[in-house]
């Protein structure tokens, strides 16, 4: 599949430099970078959802303190 994107001159220069350093075609490097970012984004979202779920589980189990208690503890 071909996708055409416009890059700023600075980003294009960085991408070309990275491709040259790796001895690879610029389109391969771009595809790998995009795949890595998409994977990171998916993993980050999953970790955020898991953290929120842990917080909800703690709340439902009664493991929480009032805002006043929190402030007292951090004074």
GUTI-460393 format. One record per atom (N, C-alpha, C, CB): residue in one letter; x, y, z; atom name. Coordinates in nm, 3 decimals, decimal comma. Last residue first. Glycine has a CB too. Example, Ala and Ser with C-alpha at 12.3 -4.5 7.8 and 13.67 -1.06 7.14 Angstrom:
<pts>
{firo: s X: 1,285 Y: -0,225 Z: 0,708 lumtor: N}
{firo: s X: 1,367 Y: -0,106 Z: 0,714 lumtor: CA}
{firo: s X: 1,290 Y: 0,003 Z: 0,787 lumtor: C}
{firo: s X: 1,408 Y: -0,060 Z: 0,572 lumtor: CB}
{firo: a X: 1,319 Y: -0,569 Z: 0,780 lumtor: N}
{firo: a X: 1,230 Y: -0,450 Z: 0,780 lumtor: CA}
{firo: a X: 1,320 Y: -0,330 Z: 0,780 lumtor: C}
{firo: a X: 1,131 Y: -0,447 Z: 0,905 lumtor: CB}
</pts>
This chain:
<pts>
{firo: x X: 0,122 Y: 1,720 Z: 5,447 lumtor: N}
{firo: x X: 0,164 Y: 1,849 Z: 5,506 lumtor: CA}
{firo: x X: 0,292 Y: 1,836 Z: 5,580 lumtor: C}
{firo: x X: 0,058 Y: 1,903 Z: 5,598 lumtor: CB}
{firo: x X: 0,018 Y: 1,483 Z: 5,358 lumtor: N}
{firo: x X: 0,122 Y: 1,547 Z: 5,276 lumtor: CA}
{firo: x X: 0,162 Y: 1,686 Z: 5,326 lumtor: C}
{firo: x X: 0,074 Y: 1,557 Z: 5,133 lumtor: CB}
{firo: x X: -0,180 Y: 1,408 Z: 5,534 lumtor: N}
{firo: x X: -0,065 Y: 1,320 Z: 5,518 lumtor: CA}
{firo: x X: 0,049 Y: 1,389 Z: 5,445 lumtor: C}
{firo: x X: -0,105 Y: 1,195 Z: 5,444 lumtor: CB}
{firo: x X: -0,368 Y: 1,607 Z: 5,488 lumtor: N}
{firo: x X: -0,302 Y: 1,596 Z: 5,618 lumtor: CA}
{firo: x X: -0,174 Y: 1,515 Z: 5,609 lumtor: C}
{firo: x X: -0,396 Y: 1,534 Z: 5,720 lumtor: CB}
{firo: x X: -0,449 Y: 1,542 Z: 5,228 lumtor: N}
{firo: x X: -0,380 Y: 1,668 Z: 5,253 lumtor: CA}
{firo: x X: -0,306 Y: 1,665 Z: 5,386 lumtor: C}
{firo: x X: -0,479 Y: 1,783 Z: 5,250 lumtor: CB}
{firo: x X: -0,571 Y: 1,290 Z: 5,277 lumtor: N}
{firo: x X: -0,459 Y: 1,301 Z: 5,183 lumtor: CA}
{firo: x X: -0,378 Y: 1,427 Z: 5,211 lumtor: C}
{firo: x X: -0,510 Y: 1,301 Z: 5,037 lumtor: CB}
{firo: x X: -0,778 Y: 1,365 Z: 5,445 lumtor: N}
{firo: x X: -0,674 Y: 1,273 Z: 5,494 lumtor: CA}
{firo: x X: -0,550 Y: 1,281 Z: 5,405 lumtor: C}
{firo: x X: -0,728 Y: 1,128 Z: 5,498 lumtor: CB}
{firo: x X: -0,926 Y: 1,524 Z: 5,267 lumtor: N}
{firo: x X: -0,870 Y: 1,583 Z: 5,388 lumtor: CA}
{firo: x X: -0,758 Y: 1,496 Z: 5,445 lumtor: C}
{firo: x X: -0,980 Y: 1,602 Z: 5,494 lumtor: CB}
{firo: x X: -1,008 Y: 1,333 Z: 5,084 lumtor: N}
{firo: x X: -0,917 Y: 1,438 Z: 5,039 lumtor: CA}
{firo: x X: -0,851 Y: 1,505 Z: 5,159 lumtor: C}
{firo: x X: -0,993 Y: 1,541 Z: 4,954 lumtor: CB}
{firo: x X: -1,005 Y: 1,002 Z: 5,230 lumtor: N}
{firo: x X: -1,069 Y: 1,129 Z: 5,195 lumtor: CA}
{firo: x X: -0,963 Y: 1,228 Z: 5,149 lumtor: C}
{firo: x X: -1,149 Y: 1,185 Z: 5,315 lumtor: CB}
{firo: x X: -0,893 Y: 0,703 Z: 5,070 lumtor: N}
{firo: x X: -0,897 Y: 0,795 Z: 5,183 lumtor: CA}
{firo: x X: -0,959 Y: 0,926 Z: 5,136 lumtor: C}
{firo: x X: -0,755 Y: 0,818 Z: 5,242 lumtor: CB}
{firo: x X: -0,940 Y: 0,351 Z: 4,995 lumtor: N}
{firo: x X: -0,927 Y: 0,493 Z: 4,958 lumtor: CA}
{firo: x X: -0,928 Y: 0,575 Z: 5,084 lumtor: C}
{firo: x X: -1,041 Y: 0,538 Z: 4,861 lumtor: CB}
{firo: x X: -1,049 Y: 0,070 Z: 4,946 lumtor: N}
{firo: x X: -0,911 Y: 0,114 Z: 4,968 lumtor: CA}
{firo: x X: -0,895 Y: 0,257 Z: 4,916 lumtor: C}
{firo: x X: -0,810 Y: 0,019 Z: 4,899 lumtor: CB}
{firo: x X: -1,290 Y: -0,049 Z: 4,889 lumtor: N}
{firo: x X: -1,281 Y: 0,036 Z: 5,008 lumtor: CA}
{firo: x X: -1,141 Y: 0,086 Z: 5,039 lumtor: C}
{firo: x X: -1,333 Y: -0,038 Z: 5,125 lumtor: CB}
{firo: x X: -1,320 Y: -0,178 Z: 4,657 lumtor: N}
{firo: x X: -1,282 Y: -0,261 Z: 4,771 lumtor: CA}
{firo: x X: -1,266 Y: -0,179 Z: 4,900 lumtor: C}
{firo: x X: -1,151 Y: -0,335 Z: 4,741 lumtor: CB}
{firo: x X: -1,365 Y: 0,034 Z: 4,486 lumtor: N}
{firo: x X: -1,477 Y: -0,057 Z: 4,515 lumtor: CA}
{firo: x X: -1,448 Y: -0,146 Z: 4,635 lumtor: C}
{firo: x X: -1,509 Y: -0,143 Z: 4,393 lumtor: CB}
{firo: x X: -1,103 Y: 0,135 Z: 4,481 lumtor: N}
{firo: x X: -1,213 Y: 0,215 Z: 4,534 lumtor: CA}
{firo: x X: -1,330 Y: 0,125 Z: 4,575 lumtor: C}
{firo: x X: -1,259 Y: 0,318 Z: 4,432 lumtor: CB}
{firo: x X: -0,965 Y: -0,075 Z: 4,355 lumtor: N}
{firo: x X: -0,929 Y: -0,034 Z: 4,491 lumtor: CA}
{firo: x X: -1,043 Y: 0,044 Z: 4,556 lumtor: C}
{firo: x X: -0,800 Y: 0,051 Z: 4,490 lumtor: CB}
{firo: x X: -1,096 Y: -0,069 Z: 4,107 lumtor: N}
{firo: x X: -1,104 Y: -0,189 Z: 4,190 lumtor: CA}
{firo: x X: -1,071 Y: -0,156 Z: 4,335 lumtor: C}
{firo: x X: -1,009 Y: -0,299 Z: 4,137 lumtor: CB}
{firo: x X: -1,015 Y: 0,183 Z: 4,016 lumtor: N}
{firo: x X: -1,157 Y: 0,156 Z: 4,039 lumtor: CA}
{firo: x X: -1,176 Y: 0,034 Z: 4,129 lumtor: C}
{firo: x X: -1,230 Y: 0,134 Z: 3,904 lumtor: CB}
{firo: x X: -0,737 Y: 0,137 Z: 3,997 lumtor: N}
{firo: x X: -0,790 Y: 0,240 Z: 4,085 lumtor: CA}
{firo: x X: -0,937 Y: 0,219 Z: 4,117 lumtor: C}
{firo: x X: -0,771 Y: 0,377 Z: 4,023 lumtor: CB}
{firo: x X: -0,733 Y: -0,063 Z: 3,802 lumtor: N}
{firo: x X: -0,681 Y: -0,093 Z: 3,936 lumtor: CA}
{firo: x X: -0,734 Y: 0,009 Z: 4,037 lumtor: C}
{firo: x X: -0,526 Y: -0,094 Z: 3,936 lumtor: CB}
{firo: x X: -0,837 Y: 0,084 Z: 3,586 lumtor: N}
{firo: x X: -0,914 Y: -0,028 Z: 3,640 lumtor: CA}
{firo: x X: -0,866 Y: -0,066 Z: 3,779 lumtor: C}
{firo: x X: -0,904 Y: -0,148 Z: 3,547 lumtor: CB}
{firo: x X: -0,626 Y: 0,262 Z: 3,544 lumtor: N}
{firo: x X: -0,758 Y: 0,314 Z: 3,583 lumtor: CA}
{firo: x X: -0,841 Y: 0,203 Z: 3,646 lumtor: C}
{firo: x X: -0,832 Y: 0,375 Z: 3,461 lumtor: CB}
{firo: x X: -0,433 Y: 0,078 Z: 3,462 lumtor: N}
{firo: x X: -0,414 Y: 0,159 Z: 3,582 lumtor: CA}
{firo: x X: -0,544 Y: 0,216 Z: 3,634 lumtor: C}
{firo: x X: -0,317 Y: 0,271 Z: 3,555 lumtor: CB}
{firo: x X: -0,547 Y: -0,020 Z: 3,226 lumtor: N}
{firo: x X: -0,522 Y: -0,113 Z: 3,337 lumtor: CA}
{firo: x X: -0,503 Y: -0,035 Z: 3,467 lumtor: C}
{firo: x X: -0,398 Y: -0,200 Z: 3,309 lumtor: CB}
{firo: x X: -0,545 Y: 0,213 Z: 3,073 lumtor: N}
{firo: x X: -0,673 Y: 0,150 Z: 3,106 lumtor: CA}
{firo: x X: -0,656 Y: 0,055 Z: 3,225 lumtor: C}
{firo: x X: -0,729 Y: 0,073 Z: 2,985 lumtor: CB}
{firo: x X: -0,268 Y: 0,248 Z: 3,052 lumtor: N}
{firo: x X: -0,351 Y: 0,351 Z: 3,115 lumtor: CA}
{firo: x X: -0,484 Y: 0,291 Z: 3,159 lumtor: C}
{firo: x X: -0,374 Y: 0,469 Z: 3,020 lumtor: CB}
{firo: x X: -0,195 Y: 0,020 Z: 2,910 lumtor: N}
{firo: x X: -0,142 Y: 0,040 Z: 3,045 lumtor: CA}
{firo: x X: -0,225 Y: 0,144 Z: 3,120 lumtor: C}
{firo: x X: 0,005 Y: 0,083 Z: 3,039 lumtor: CB}
{firo: x X: -0,329 Y: 0,068 Z: 2,669 lumtor: N}
{firo: x X: -0,364 Y: -0,050 Z: 2,748 lumtor: CA}
{firo: x X: -0,316 Y: -0,036 Z: 2,892 lumtor: C}
{firo: x X: -0,304 Y: -0,176 Z: 2,685 lumtor: CB}
{firo: x X: -0,195 Y: 0,298 Z: 2,583 lumtor: N}
{firo: x X: -0,339 Y: 0,303 Z: 2,611 lumtor: CA}
{firo: x X: -0,381 Y: 0,186 Z: 2,699 lumtor: C}
{firo: x X: -0,419 Y: 0,302 Z: 2,480 lumtor: CB}
{firo: x X: 0,062 Y: 0,193 Z: 2,545 lumtor: N}
{firo: x X: 0,041 Y: 0,301 Z: 2,642 lumtor: CA}
{firo: x X: -0,106 Y: 0,310 Z: 2,681 lumtor: C}
{firo: x X: 0,090 Y: 0,434 Z: 2,584 lumtor: CB}
{firo: x X: 0,012 Y: 0,011 Z: 2,337 lumtor: N}
{firo: x X: 0,059 Y: -0,038 Z: 2,467 lumtor: CA}
{firo: x X: 0,035 Y: 0,067 Z: 2,575 lumtor: C}
{firo: x X: 0,209 Y: -0,074 Z: 2,461 lumtor: CB}
{firo: x X: -0,061 Y: 0,191 Z: 2,134 lumtor: N}
{firo: x X: -0,153 Y: 0,085 Z: 2,177 lumtor: CA}
{firo: x X: -0,116 Y: 0,036 Z: 2,316 lumtor: C}
{firo: x X: -0,152 Y: -0,032 Z: 2,077 lumtor: CB}
{firo: x X: 0,175 Y: 0,342 Z: 2,113 lumtor: N}
{firo: x X: 0,048 Y: 0,407 Z: 2,146 lumtor: CA}
{firo: x X: -0,053 Y: 0,305 Z: 2,197 lumtor: C}
{firo: x X: -0,008 Y: 0,481 Z: 2,023 lumtor: CB}
{firo: x X: 0,358 Y: 0,148 Z: 2,033 lumtor: N}
{firo: x X: 0,377 Y: 0,216 Z: 2,161 lumtor: CA}
{firo: x X: 0,245 Y: 0,279 Z: 2,206 lumtor: C}
{firo: x X: 0,487 Y: 0,324 Z: 2,149 lumtor: CB}
{firo: x X: 0,251 Y: 0,088 Z: 1,780 lumtor: N}
{firo: x X: 0,258 Y: -0,017 Z: 1,883 lumtor: CA}
{firo: x X: 0,272 Y: 0,046 Z: 2,021 lumtor: C}
{firo: x X: 0,376 Y: -0,113 Z: 1,855 lumtor: CB}
{firo: x X: 0,287 Y: 0,335 Z: 1,653 lumtor: N}
{firo: x X: 0,151 Y: 0,281 Z: 1,667 lumtor: CA}
{firo: x X: 0,148 Y: 0,172 Z: 1,774 lumtor: C}
{firo: x X: 0,101 Y: 0,225 Z: 1,533 lumtor: CB}
{firo: x X: 0,566 Y: 0,353 Z: 1,662 lumtor: N}
{firo: x X: 0,484 Y: 0,453 Z: 1,732 lumtor: CA}
{firo: x X: 0,343 Y: 0,400 Z: 1,753 lumtor: C}
{firo: x X: 0,480 Y: 0,585 Z: 1,652 lumtor: CB}
{firo: x X: 0,636 Y: 0,133 Z: 1,500 lumtor: N}
{firo: x X: 0,679 Y: 0,140 Z: 1,639 lumtor: CA}
{firo: x X: 0,596 Y: 0,238 Z: 1,719 lumtor: C}
{firo: x X: 0,826 Y: 0,178 Z: 1,648 lumtor: CB}
{firo: x X: 0,526 Y: 0,209 Z: 1,254 lumtor: N}
{firo: x X: 0,479 Y: 0,086 Z: 1,319 lumtor: CA}
{firo: x X: 0,515 Y: 0,087 Z: 1,467 lumtor: C}
{firo: x X: 0,540 Y: -0,037 Z: 1,250 lumtor: CB}
{firo: x X: 0,679 Y: 0,439 Z: 1,201 lumtor: N}
{firo: x X: 0,535 Y: 0,449 Z: 1,220 lumtor: CA}
{firo: x X: 0,479 Y: 0,326 Z: 1,292 lumtor: C}
{firo: x X: 0,465 Y: 0,466 Z: 1,084 lumtor: CB}
{firo: x X: 0,934 Y: 0,321 Z: 1,175 lumtor: N}
{firo: x X: 0,908 Y: 0,421 Z: 1,279 lumtor: CA}
{firo: x X: 0,759 Y: 0,435 Z: 1,306 lumtor: C}
{firo: x X: 0,965 Y: 0,556 Z: 1,238 lumtor: CB}
{firo: x X: 0,893 Y: 0,155 Z: 0,953 lumtor: N}
{firo: x X: 0,929 Y: 0,097 Z: 1,082 lumtor: CA}
{firo: x X: 0,901 Y: 0,194 Z: 1,195 lumtor: C}
{firo: x X: 1,076 Y: 0,056 Z: 1,082 lumtor: CB}
{firo: x X: 0,840 Y: 0,348 Z: 0,755 lumtor: N}
{firo: x X: 0,738 Y: 0,247 Z: 0,788 lumtor: CA}
{firo: x X: 0,766 Y: 0,185 Z: 0,924 lumtor: C}
{firo: x X: 0,734 Y: 0,137 Z: 0,679 lumtor: CB}
{firo: x X: 1,085 Y: 0,486 Z: 0,750 lumtor: N}
{firo: x X: 0,961 Y: 0,556 Z: 0,785 lumtor: CA}
{firo: x X: 0,853 Y: 0,456 Z: 0,828 lumtor: C}
{firo: x X: 0,912 Y: 0,640 Z: 0,667 lumtor: CB}
{firo: x X: 1,255 Y: 0,282 Z: 0,663 lumtor: N}
{firo: x X: 1,276 Y: 0,342 Z: 0,795 lumtor: CA}
{firo: x X: 1,149 Y: 0,413 Z: 0,840 lumtor: C}
{firo: x X: 1,395 Y: 0,440 Z: 0,792 lumtor: CB}
{firo: x X: 1,148 Y: 0,242 Z: 0,409 lumtor: N}
{firo: x X: 1,150 Y: 0,131 Z: 0,505 lumtor: CA}
{firo: x X: 1,165 Y: 0,186 Z: 0,646 lumtor: C}
{firo: x X: 1,265 Y: 0,032 Z: 0,473 lumtor: CB}
{firo: x X: 1,193 Y: 0,487 Z: 0,288 lumtor: N}
{firo: x X: 1,055 Y: 0,441 Z: 0,306 lumtor: CA}
{firo: x X: 1,047 Y: 0,326 Z: 0,405 lumtor: C}
{firo: x X: 0,995 Y: 0,399 Z: 0,171 lumtor: CB}
{firo: x X: 1,473 Y: 0,505 Z: 0,276 lumtor: N}
{firo: x X: 1,399 Y: 0,596 Z: 0,363 lumtor: CA}
{firo: x X: 1,254 Y: 0,550 Z: 0,386 lumtor: C}
{firo: x X: 1,399 Y: 0,736 Z: 0,303 lumtor: CB}
{firo: x X: 1,659 Y: 0,205 Z: 0,292 lumtor: N}
{firo: x X: 1,576 Y: 0,296 Z: 0,214 lumtor: CA}
{firo: x X: 1,491 Y: 0,379 Z: 0,309 lumtor: C}
{firo: x X: 1,487 Y: 0,218 Z: 0,114 lumtor: CB}
{firo: x X: 1,951 Y: 0,196 Z: 0,504 lumtor: N}
{firo: x X: 1,824 Y: 0,145 Z: 0,454 lumtor: CA}
{firo: x X: 1,754 Y: 0,251 Z: 0,371 lumtor: C}
{firo: x X: 1,734 Y: 0,100 Z: 0,570 lumtor: CB}
{firo: x X: 2,166 Y: 0,255 Z: 0,666 lumtor: N}
{firo: x X: 2,191 Y: 0,192 Z: 0,537 lumtor: CA}
{firo: x X: 2,065 Y: 0,132 Z: 0,477 lumtor: C}
{firo: x X: 2,295 Y: 0,085 Z: 0,551 lumtor: CB}
{firo: x X: 2,142 Y: 0,397 Z: 0,892 lumtor: N}
{firo: x X: 2,107 Y: 0,255 Z: 0,901 lumtor: CA}
{firo: x X: 2,133 Y: 0,181 Z: 0,770 lumtor: C}
{firo: x X: 1,961 Y: 0,241 Z: 0,938 lumtor: CB}
{firo: x X: 2,212 Y: 0,648 Z: 0,801 lumtor: N}
{firo: x X: 2,291 Y: 0,588 Z: 0,910 lumtor: CA}
{firo: x X: 2,265 Y: 0,438 Z: 0,920 lumtor: C}
{firo: x X: 2,259 Y: 0,656 Z: 1,043 lumtor: CB}
{firo: x X: 2,004 Y: 0,689 Z: 0,618 lumtor: N}
{firo: x X: 2,142 Y: 0,679 Z: 0,571 lumtor: CA}
{firo: x X: 2,230 Y: 0,611 Z: 0,676 lumtor: C}
{firo: x X: 2,197 Y: 0,820 Z: 0,538 lumtor: CB}
{firo: x X: 1,786 Y: 0,706 Z: 0,791 lumtor: N}
{firo: x X: 1,791 Y: 0,601 Z: 0,689 lumtor: CA}
{firo: x X: 1,933 Y: 0,580 Z: 0,640 lumtor: C}
{firo: x X: 1,699 Y: 0,635 Z: 0,571 lumtor: CB}
{firo: x X: 1,858 Y: 0,938 Z: 0,933 lumtor: N}
{firo: x X: 1,842 Y: 0,810 Z: 1,003 lumtor: CA}
{firo: x X: 1,852 Y: 0,693 Z: 0,905 lumtor: C}
{firo: x X: 1,706 Y: 0,806 Z: 1,079 lumtor: CB}
{firo: x X: 1,851 Y: 1,125 Z: 0,724 lumtor: N}
{firo: x X: 1,976 Y: 1,102 Z: 0,797 lumtor: CA}
{firo: x X: 1,971 Y: 0,967 Z: 0,869 lumtor: C}
{firo: x X: 2,002 Y: 1,215 Z: 0,899 lumtor: CB}
{firo: x X: 1,581 Y: 1,117 Z: 0,653 lumtor: N}
{firo: x X: 1,682 Y: 1,077 Z: 0,555 lumtor: CA}
{firo: x X: 1,816 Y: 1,046 Z: 0,623 lumtor: C}
{firo: x X: 1,701 Y: 1,188 Z: 0,450 lumtor: CB}
{firo: x X: 1,470 Y: 1,216 Z: 0,893 lumtor: N}
{firo: x X: 1,435 Y: 1,083 Z: 0,844 lumtor: CA}
{firo: x X: 1,540 Y: 1,032 Z: 0,746 lumtor: C}
{firo: x X: 1,297 Y: 1,085 Z: 0,779 lumtor: CB}
{firo: x X: 1,578 Y: 1,473 Z: 0,901 lumtor: N}
{firo: x X: 1,607 Y: 1,378 Z: 1,009 lumtor: CA}
{firo: x X: 1,580 Y: 1,234 Z: 0,965 lumtor: C}
{firo: x X: 1,523 Y: 1,411 Z: 1,132 lumtor: CB}
{firo: x X: 1,466 Y: 1,579 Z: 0,667 lumtor: N}
{firo: x X: 1,611 Y: 1,570 Z: 0,680 lumtor: CA}
{firo: x X: 1,650 Y: 1,470 Z: 0,789 lumtor: C}
{firo: x X: 1,671 Y: 1,708 Z: 0,712 lumtor: CB}
{firo: x X: 1,194 Y: 1,568 Z: 0,733 lumtor: N}
{firo: x X: 1,245 Y: 1,491 Z: 0,619 lumtor: CA}
{firo: x X: 1,395 Y: 1,474 Z: 0,630 lumtor: C}
{firo: x X: 1,209 Y: 1,561 Z: 0,486 lumtor: CB}
{firo: x X: 1,190 Y: 1,751 Z: 0,943 lumtor: N}
{firo: x X: 1,158 Y: 1,610 Z: 0,969 lumtor: CA}
{firo: x X: 1,210 Y: 1,523 Z: 0,855 lumtor: C}
{firo: x X: 1,004 Y: 1,590 Z: 0,986 lumtor: CB}
{firo: x X: 1,260 Y: 1,986 Z: 0,801 lumtor: N}
{firo: x X: 1,340 Y: 1,939 Z: 0,915 lumtor: CA}
{firo: x X: 1,317 Y: 1,791 Z: 0,943 lumtor: C}
{firo: x X: 1,307 Y: 2,021 Z: 1,039 lumtor: CB}
{firo: x X: 1,057 Y: 2,019 Z: 0,610 lumtor: N}
{firo: x X: 1,196 Y: 1,995 Z: 0,567 lumtor: CA}
{firo: x X: 1,284 Y: 1,940 Z: 0,680 lumtor: C}
{firo: x X: 1,256 Y: 2,124 Z: 0,513 lumtor: CB}
{firo: x X: 0,772 Y: 1,825 Z: 0,707 lumtor: N}
{firo: x X: 0,846 Y: 1,951 Z: 0,708 lumtor: CA}
{firo: x X: 0,988 Y: 1,920 Z: 0,661 lumtor: C}
{firo: x X: 0,845 Y: 2,018 Z: 0,851 lumtor: CB}
{firo: x X: 0,601 Y: 1,608 Z: 0,482 lumtor: N}
{firo: x X: 0,685 Y: 1,630 Z: 0,599 lumtor: CA}
{firo: x X: 0,748 Y: 1,768 Z: 0,591 lumtor: C}
{firo: x X: 0,794 Y: 1,521 Z: 0,611 lumtor: CB}
{firo: x X: 0,308 Y: 1,456 Z: 0,374 lumtor: N}
{firo: x X: 0,396 Y: 1,573 Z: 0,361 lumtor: CA}
{firo: x X: 0,471 Y: 1,593 Z: 0,491 lumtor: C}
{firo: x X: 0,316 Y: 1,700 Z: 0,323 lumtor: CB}
{firo: x X: 0,255 Y: 1,131 Z: 0,239 lumtor: N}
{firo: x X: 0,245 Y: 1,227 Z: 0,348 lumtor: CA}
{firo: x X: 0,342 Y: 1,342 Z: 0,320 lumtor: C}
{firo: x X: 0,275 Y: 1,161 Z: 0,486 lumtor: CB}
{firo: x X: 0,085 Y: 0,875 Z: 0,080 lumtor: N}
{firo: x X: 0,167 Y: 0,994 Z: 0,059 lumtor: CA}
{firo: x X: 0,144 Y: 1,089 Z: 0,176 lumtor: C}
{firo: x X: 0,133 Y: 1,063 Z: -0,077 lumtor: CB}
{firo: x X: 0,106 Y: 0,532 Z: 0,076 lumtor: N}
{firo: x X: 0,044 Y: 0,647 Z: 0,139 lumtor: CA}
{firo: x X: 0,139 Y: 0,763 Z: 0,118 lumtor: C}
{firo: x X: 0,015 Y: 0,622 Z: 0,292 lumtor: CB}
{firo: x X: 0,053 Y: 0,222 Z: -0,073 lumtor: N}
{firo: x X: 0,126 Y: 0,348 Z: -0,076 lumtor: CA}
{firo: x X: 0,042 Y: 0,456 Z: -0,011 lumtor: C}
{firo: x X: 0,162 Y: 0,387 Z: -0,221 lumtor: CB}
{firo: x X: 0,084 Y: -0,116 Z: 0,000 lumtor: N}
{firo: x X: 0,000 Y: 0,000 Z: 0,000 lumtor: CA}
{firo: x X: 0,090 Y: 0,124 Z: 0,000 lumtor: C}
{firo: x X: -0,096 Y: -0,001 Z: 0,121 lumtor: CB}
</pts>
